[in-house]
Amino acid sequence: MVEEKVKSLIASQLNIPVEKVEDSSRLVEDLGADSLDIVEMLMTLEEEFGISIPDEETANMKTVAEIVKVIESKQ
């Protein structure tokens, strides 16, 4: 399932327990991601799911749920 894989990848990237990654978690405010973390995370997600996420869409991806929604729309 996309959601579980996204949560796992985010937790791995940020070196936090996957249990802390919730749908409503905000990458920066709740999970402590910085801009480099986000860029690396997006590159990993694109590679894992075989998709390309345009820059204009990444600006709107602030929560885990928003990331999942964009990935699902690209598959």
Long-range contacts (C-beta under 8 A, 24 or more apart in sequence): 2-49, 2-68, 2-71, 2-72, 2-75, 3-64, 3-68, 5-48, 5-49, 6-45, 6-64, 6-67, 6-68, 6-71, 7-64, 9-41, 9-44, 9-45, 9-48, 10-41, 10-64, 10-67, 13-37, 13-40, 13-41, 13-44, 14-41, 21-64, 22-64, 23-63, 23-64, 23-65, 23-68, 24-63, 24-64, 24-65, 25-63, 25-64, 26-62, 26-63, 27-61, 27-62, 27-63, 27-64, 28-62, 45-71, 49-74, 49-75, 51-75
